[in-house]
Amino acid sequence: MLSLEKINEFLSVGLKSAQIELFEEISSTNTYLKEKGAESAEMSVAVASRQTAGKGRLGRSFYSPQESGVYFSVLLKPTLAIDKAILITTAAAVAVTRALELLGQKNAKIKWVNDVFVNNKKVCGILTESAINTETKKLDFAVLGVGINLLEPENGFPEEISSIAGAAFTEQKPFLKERFIAEFLNEFYKIYVKLDEAEFMQEYKDKCFCIGKEISVISGDTVRQGTAISVDENARL
């Protein structure tokens, strides 16, 4: 079982009052916080050891085994215009790489826009879901979800994802899950308090490994080939 006491021990002072709920198993931490919605306090956090219906982008599922990974979501109430919402996801990607670095993994890179890779394998997926106020054209709230493979599952990854999925670390560390959760929240909060200034975007660009490479941009049934030249200040490729 995850230890709330240990998570709080590693949290920075500014986050000691964050409302964190732990679940041994849940369908999806994103779904849970979305259902609670605006009634939840900002920076409310739901953490699960295992998800039975983990969610990825575009309706995909996210493999969420218990022993090797950790899965959590954060409820946010940013004062952002809708077209700036992508900054939440990109800020989270930077926070993931920072947290991994603090725990000793120096090789984490970002694949535009929401995946973190280590040694050319995906170790983390990020999903932001939002409720939009159609009158103000701003977000009522957003739920930021992070799922990460800290270690490889005992029996390896399922065959269908074994060629692309990896783990952030090769060996266990004391309170690894609790430390990662806390360090992520610490680093994300540093960025989030001045998110609209997008000061972190240069760091995001520096860690984005697709820049300069030939890529396929897939949108529905449309596939465009090209070179990824850069990412702009609004996180557009």
C-alpha positions in Angstrom: 0.0 0.0 0.0 1.1 3.5 -0.7 1.9 5.7 2.3 0.2 9.1 2.6 2.5 9.9 5.5 5.5 9.4 3.2 4.1 11.4 0.4 3.4 14.3 2.8 6.9 13.9 4.2 8.5 14.6 0.7 6.1 17.4 -0.2 7.3 21.0 -0.1 5.8 23.3 2.6 3.4 25.0 0.1 1.7 21.7 -0.7 1.3 20.3 2.8 -2.4 21.3 2.7 -3.1 19.5 -0.5 -6.0 17.0 -0.3 -4.6 13.7 -1.3 -6.7 10.5 -1.5 -5.1 7.0 -1.9 -6.8 4.0 -3.6 -5.4 0.5 -3.9 -7.6 0.1 -7.0 -9.8 2.5 -9.0 -11.3 2.5 -12.5 -9.5 5.8 -13.4 -8.2 8.6 -11.2 -9.1 11.1 -14.0 -12.7 9.8 -14.0 -12.9 10.0 -10.2 -11.9 13.6 -10.1 -13.9 14.6 -13.1 -17.0 13.3 -11.4 -16.2 15.4 -8.3 -15.6 18.3 -10.5 -15.5 22.0 -9.4 -16.7 21.1 -5.9 -13.2 19.8 -5.2 -10.5 22.1 -3.9 -7.7 23.1 -6.3 -4.7 20.7 -6.2 -6.9 17.9 -4.9 -5.1 14.7 -5.8 -6.3 11.1 -6.4 -3.6 8.4 -6.3 -4.0 4.7 -7.2 -1.8 1.7 -7.1 -3.8 0.1 -9.9 -6.4 1.3 -12.5 -8.9 -1.0 -14.1 -9.9 1.5 -16.8 -6.8 3.7 -17.2 -7.3 6.3 -19.9 -5.0 7.6 -22.6 -5.4 10.2 -25.3 -8.0 9.8 -28.0 -10.0 7.2 -26.0 -7.1 4.8 -25.8 -6.6 2.6 -22.7 -3.6 2.9 -20.5 -1.9 -0.2 -19.1 -1.9 0.2 -15.3 -0.3 -2.7 -13.4 -0.1 -2.5 -9.6 3.4 -3.4 -8.6 5.5 -1.4 -11.0 3.6 1.8 -11.7 1.7 4.6 -10.0 -1.2 6.6 -11.4 -2.6 9.9 -10.1 -4.6 12.9 -11.1 -4.7 16.5 -10.0 -7.7 18.8 -10.1 -6.9 22.3 -11.2 -8.8 25.5 -11.6 -6.6 27.6 -13.8 -7.5 31.0 -15.1 -6.6 30.1 -18.7 -8.2 30.7 -22.0 -9.2 27.5 -23.8 -6.4 27.8 -26.4 -3.8 27.9 -23.6 -5.0 24.6 -22.0 -2.2 22.7 -23.6 0.2 24.4 -21.3 -1.1 22.2 -18.5 0.0 19.0 -20.3 3.4 20.4 -21.3 4.1 21.8 -17.8 3.3 18.3 -16.5 5.7 16.7 -18.9 8.5 19.0 -17.7 7.6 18.3 -14.1 7.8 14.5 -14.7 11.3 14.8 -16.2 12.4 17.0 -13.3 11.0 14.5 -10.7 12.8 11.6 -12.5 16.1 13.6 -12.5 15.7 14.2 -8.7 15.4 10.5 -8.2 18.4 9.7 -10.4 17.1 9.2 -13.9 18.9 11.8 -16.0 17.8 10.5 -19.5 14.1 11.4 -19.5 12.9 13.1 -22.7 9.6 14.3 -24.0 7.8 13.2 -27.1 5.4 16.0 -28.2 3.0 16.5 -26.6 2.3 14.2 -23.6 4.6 11.2 -23.4 7.9 10.9 -21.5 10.5 8.4 -22.8 13.6 6.9 -21.2 16.1 5.1 -23.5 13.7 5.3 -26.4 10.8 3.6 -24.5 7.6 5.2 -23.3 7.6 5.3 -19.5 4.9 7.9 -18.8 1.7 9.2 -20.3 -0.1 12.4 -19.5 -3.8 13.2 -20.1 -5.5 16.5 -19.4 -9.3 16.6 -19.5 -11.2 19.9 -19.1 -14.6 21.3 -18.4 -15.2 24.5 -20.4 -17.3 27.5 -19.5 -18.8 28.5 -22.9 -19.7 32.0 -21.7 -16.2 33.0 -20.4 -14.3 30.9 -22.9 -12.2 29.7 -20.0 -11.8 26.4 -18.1 -14.1 25.7 -15.2 -11.6 23.1 -14.1 -9.1 20.7 -15.5 -8.1 17.2 -14.4 -4.4 16.4 -15.1 -3.7 12.6 -15.1 -0.2 11.0 -14.9 0.5 7.3 -15.3 4.1 6.2 -15.1 6.0 2.8 -15.2 8.6 3.3 -12.5 9.7 -0.3 -12.7 9.2 -3.1 -15.3 6.4 -5.5 -14.3 7.6 -8.8 -12.9 6.5 -10.7 -16.0 7.3 -8.0 -18.4 5.0 -5.8 -20.4 2.2 -7.3 -22.5 3.3 -8.4 -25.9 1.2 -5.8 -27.7 3.1 -2.9 -26.0 6.5 -4.6 -25.2 8.3 -3.0 -28.1 7.4 0.6 -27.0 6.8 0.5 -23.2 9.6 0.8 -20.8 10.4 1.6 -17.1 12.0 4.7 -15.6 14.2 2.7 -13.3 15.9 -0.7 -13.4 15.9 -1.3 -9.6 13.7 -0.5 -6.6 14.5 2.5 -4.4 13.1 3.3 -1.0 9.6 4.8 -1.2 10.0 5.2 -4.9 6.4 5.8 -5.7 5.8 8.2 -2.8 8.9 10.2 -3.6 8.0 10.4 -7.3 4.4 11.6 -6.6 5.7 14.2 -4.1 8.5 15.5 -6.3 6.2 15.7 -9.3 3.7 17.8 -7.3 6.5 20.0 -6.0 7.9 20.7 -9.5 4.6 21.0 -11.2 3.4 23.5 -8.6 6.5 25.7 -9.2 5.5 25.9 -12.8 1.7 26.1 -12.3 1.7 29.2 -10.1 2.8 31.3 -13.2 1.7 28.9 -15.9 0.4 31.6 -18.3 3.8 33.2 -18.5 5.1 29.9 -20.0 8.6 30.4 -18.7 9.1 26.6 -18.7 8.7 26.3 -22.5 12.4 26.5 -23.3 13.0 23.6 -20.9 10.2 21.7 -22.7 11.8 22.4 -26.1 15.2 21.3 -24.9 13.8 18.0 -23.6 11.6 17.4 -26.7 13.4 14.6 -28.6 11.3 14.9 -31.9 12.8 18.2 -32.8 14.8 17.9 -36.1 13.4 14.5 -36.9 11.2 13.3 -39.7 7.8 12.6 -38.2 4.3 11.5 -39.1 1.5 13.8 -37.9 -1.7 11.8 -37.5 -5.1 13.5 -37.2 -8.0 11.1 -37.5 -7.5 9.4 -40.9 -5.1 12.1 -42.2 -1.4 11.5 -42.0 1.1 14.2 -42.9 4.8 13.6 -43.2 7.3 16.3 -42.3 10.2 17.5 -40.2 9.6 18.7 -36.7 11.3 22.1 -36.7 10.4 23.5 -33.4 7.7 24.0 -30.7 6.4 27.5 -30.3 5.6 29.4 -27.0 2.0 27.9 -27.1 3.3 24.4 -27.4 2.3 24.1 -31.0 4.4 21.8 -33.1 
